[in-house]
């Protein structure tokens, strides 16, 4: 079984919207400055380029990688599979991407443990939403007819 690619993209859009809202809306209320667009933009040349990269990764690249490459390798419910994927993305970000951008391992130079934990929560929410939407079984006419009988 493989999730529907269209629903994977929708899941990525919903997950990215939720994660971005948390980053720019909730994190400041916790005293955190989390601006992934600025961090990515520092490598790509502008805040706009960083935001574009964040949105493209969250809505297209990661959902397609999840649906085409990883969904079948993961175990559990669709939501659990998505959460495991989200945590995996978080680990890659914390151990490779953020240190490359100067934030240090586990955000040591960009908010420390609080920022790292907030990022983990965002990635769990992203992955859970992606998994829930992408992995929902497709109802076919045959399945609908069988359930009505």
N, C-alpha and C positions, 0 to 999 in steps of 0.2 A: 504494500500500500504506500502511496505517495500522496502528500497533500496537493490540493488543487493550487496551481501556480497563481491564478488570479486572486484567490483568497489569501495566499501567502503575501502577495503585494499589499492587499488591503490590511492584513495583519501588521505588516511593516509600517504602513501609513499610520494606523491607529497607535501602534507601539511607539513610533517616533514622535507623534504628536504628544502622547502622554509623557514620554521621557523629556522632551524639550520643554513642556509646560512645567514639569518638576524642576528642571535645571534653571529656567529663567524666572519662574514664578514662586516656587516653594523654597528652593535653596537660599535665596536672599533673606527670607523670613527667618531662616536658621542662622543667619550671619555668614553664609557661604557665598563666595563669588565663583560660580561654575559657568564658564563660558567656553564650551567646546568649539564654537565657531571661531573665537579669537585664537584658541590654541592651535586648531588646524590651520587657521588663516596665517599664523606666524610661519608656518611651513609652506603655505600655498600662495602667499602674497597679499591677501586681504581678508577682512572679516567676511565679506560676501562669498568669497571662494571657500572659506572654511565652513560657512553655513550650508553652502551648496553640497560640499563633500559630506557633511553630517547627514543631510536629508537624503542624498543619493545612496549612501551606505545603508541607512536605516530603512529606506522604502523599497530599494531595488536589490542592491548587492547582497546584503545579509539575508533577506527573505528568500532570494533565489538559492543562495548557498545552503540555507536551512532546508528548503524543500527538495532540492535536487541532490544534495550530497550527504546531509546529516540526518534527516528525519528517520530514515530506515535504520540507521546505526544506533539511534537512541532508543531507550526503553521507557515504558510507562505511558501514562495518559498524554494526550496532546499538550495539555498545559505543563505537565512535568517536563516533557521533552523540550518545550519552549524555554522553561526556566533554566534547564541545564544548558541550553544554547546561550541564553542571556548571561549566565554566570561565566561561561567560557569566553564570551566576548569581553566581559569585564576583566577577566584575568589577562587576556591578551592586551587590553588597553592599559592595565595597571603595571604589567611587567615589561611591555615592549613599547607601546605607542606613547604613553605619557612620559616615560623617561627620555624618549627621543625628542620630545617637545620641551624638555627642561623641567617638568613637573616632578620628576623623581619617581622611584618605585613606590607603589601604593600612595601616590599623590603626596609624598613627603615634603615637597617644596610648594605645594599648591593646596593647602588646607589640611594636610595630614590625614589622620585616621577618620576624622569627621567627614571630610570630602570623599575619602575612599569608601566609607560606609554609605554615604548618600549616593555615590555613583553605583555601588552594588545594588542598592534598592531600585534605582532607575533601570538598571539592566535586568533585574528580576521582573519588574513590571513590563518592560519591553518584551522580554522573552515569553512571559506568561500570556500576554495579549497576542503576540505572534503565533504561539502554539495553539491557543484556544481558537483563533480565527482560521488559521491555515489547516489545522488538523481535524476540524469538525468533519465527520463523515458526510459524504455527498448523498443526498436522498434522490434515488432514481425513481422513475415511474413504477418500476417493478417493486421496489421497496415500499413505496407508498401504497400500492395495490395490496401487497402482502400484509401490511399493517392494518389496512382497512378491513381485511377479510376475517 
